[in-house]
Amino acid sequence: MPSNELPEDPPALTLERLLATVGGGALELYTAPRGLDVPVRGVTIFDTREPGLPPGQVLLAVETEPHSAAAADLVREAGKSATAAVVFHHDRSAGPGPGPALHAAAAESGTAVLLRTAWVNWFQLVGVLRAGLAAAGVPADPGIASVPPGDLDGLADAIAALVGGAVTIEDVESRVLAYSSTDGAVDEIRRLTILGRRVPQWRVAAMREDGFFRSVWSSGDVVHRPAEGDIPERLVVAVRAGGEALGSIWVAAAGGRPLPPTAADALRAAARAAVPHVMHHRFHRAGQVYLVQDAARALLEGRGSAEALATRIALPPDRPCAVLALDTEPGDGTGDGTDAVRGRLQDLLALHCTGPEQQAVVVPTGPRSALVLLAGLAADRATAADQVARVGKALAQQLSTVLGPGVRLGLGDVAPRLDRAPDSRRTAGLALRALRFSGADRACATVADLAEAVALVQVRDALRHVDPPAGTPVARLAEYDAAHRDPALVDTLRAYLDHFGDVPRASDALGVHPNTFRYRLRRIREVGRIDLRDPDARLLAHLQLRLMDRRDG
C-alpha cells in the first residue's frame, strides 16, 4: 500500500451482532425502521453541550425521557448524523413510556430506538456495551485504548509525584482501587486502609458524622482535612464524569513533611486526568459482571446453556449445583434508593455465598430479590444437600442481622449437573413462595420442609383462573360482610374451621365470648346457607378461605 494512503477503517459491527453479544437482559428493541444490519463503531453518552452527533454510535440518552418532545427531536437529529441507535430508559412504574411521537420520529429518520432494561443502570450498560464491542473485535475508542488495564496503581504513583504526597484512589464506598508506593513512614490510617483494601469502618463513620463526605461529594473541588494528632493532613477530590461520582483521590502528607502549596492545584488537574482511567476500571468490571449474570439468568430461565456460563466464569459443568431464591420485604433496612438496595444485596450475597467449598453467581431478579447459583458442590448428593442447607441457614441469619426480619430464602434441590440448574431454580422458587404463603416464622426452607404449604401453592396455581360460582356460601358471607363493612361472619367461619368446630378454642382465638360466637354461627347458616355437617361443604369453604386469606410470595 502506498505510504500516503490511510488504512481503511476496520469492518463495522452490526447492531444485530451487538444485541446478540450483550444479551437480551440489557437492551430491548423498541423499533428499527432500517432493520438491524446497521454498522456500529462505538458507544457515546449524549451530551447537550457537545455539538453534533458522531456517526455509527450507539447513543445513550441518559437524561432524556422517552415520552418527551426532546426525545423525538434527538432521534430525528440522530438520523441526520447516521447514528446507529438511540437508547432511552423507561421505568414502567414511573410514568408513560415511548409514545407515537417517538415512533413517528424513528420511522421518519430511520433511526433504531432501544430501551434500557431494569436489570442494569446506565453505568453498567456502558460497560456491557463496550465489553460487547471488544468481544466482537471492534477497537476501543482512543481515550479508553490508551489506558492499560490495571494501571490504576501507575496512575496513583504519577499523581503522588505530581502532588508531593501519598495517594490512594477509592471508589464511592471507600474501597481502595489503587495506592501509590511510598518511601518513609506511613501513618496508621493509611496502613489500615491499604491492608484492608478499604478505609476502616470506624473512620468512615466518623467522617460521615462530621459531614466531611458531604463536602467531598457536593463541593466539586479539592477539600482539605487538617492533621489530627498523629494523622497527617489530607487533600481529597471527587472524580466525576457526566455529573456522576466515580470515586475519589486522597493525598496524605508523608515523611513528616507538609503538603506543598501547589498540591491542591495539582490534585485538581489530576482528578480530570483520572476520569478515563477510573471509567475504564469500572467499565471493564461492570461489563464482565453483567455478562456473567446474563449468562446465568439465561441458563436458569431455560433459554441458555451451561457451556456458555461455564466459559464465562469457569464453573465445573459436571459437578452438582443448587439455586437459592431470596427476597426481602420493603422497609427492611436495605435503604431507599433502588440501585443502592440492589447493589448492597448483591454485595452481601456474593460475600457470604462464595467460599472454598463452592462458587456462587448472584443474579438479581428485582431491587430486593435475587437468585444465587451455587456450583461446584460435593460430588455426593447427600453431602451437597447438607452443604446447601448450611450455606442457606448461615446466609439467612447473616442477612436477617443486616437487613432485618423480612428475609426469606428458598433452598432448591441439588441438581446433578450445571445444565440441570433450572430444575433447582424451580424448586427454590416453590420453597420461597411456600414460605411467604404459609406465613412461617422460619427464614429459609426447602420444598420438603414445607410440603403442605407447597401443595397449597400448587393448588392455588391450578385454581388461579377458576372462578367459583357467585352463590357459594363463602361468596355470600363475603358479600354480606362487605355490605356491613365488618368481616365478622367470614372471620368466624375461618376460626370455626381452623379449630375443627371447637367453639371455646375458636372464640378464644377470635377474642369474642362463646355465646357471641354461637350467635354468629347461626347467622352463618342463615346468610351463607351452609351445612357445616357436610364434609364437602366444609372442604370447599376451608379451601376458599385459605386461598382468600393467604398472600402468594
Secondary structure, DSSP 4 states (H G I P E B T S, - for coil): --TTSPPPPPPPEEHHHHHHHH-TTTEEEEE-TT-S--EE-EEEE--TTS-S--TTEEEE-TT--TTSHHHHHHHHHHHHTT-SEEEEE--TTTS--S-HHHHHHHHHHT-EEEEE-TT--HHHHHHHHHHHHHHTTPPPPHHHHTS-TTTHHHHHHHHHHHHTSEEEEE-TTSBEEEE----S---HHHHHHHHHTB--HHHHHHHHHTTHHHHHHHH-S-EEE--BTTBPPEEEEEEEETTEEEEEEEEE--TTPPPPTTHHHHHHHHHHHHHHHHHHHHHHHHHHHHHHHHHHHHHHTTSS-HHHHHHHH---TTS-BEEEEEE--TTSSS-S-HHHHHHHHHHHHHHHH-BTTBEEEEEEEETTEEEEEEES--SSHHHHHHHHHHHHHHHHHHHHHHH-TT-EEEEPPPBSSGGGHHHHHHHHHHHHHHHHHHT-S-SEEETGGGHHHHHHHHHHHHHTT----TTSHHHHHHHHHHHHT--HHHHHHHHHHHTTT-HHHHHHHHTS-HHHHHHHHHHHHHHH---TT-HHHHHHHHHHHHHHHPPP-
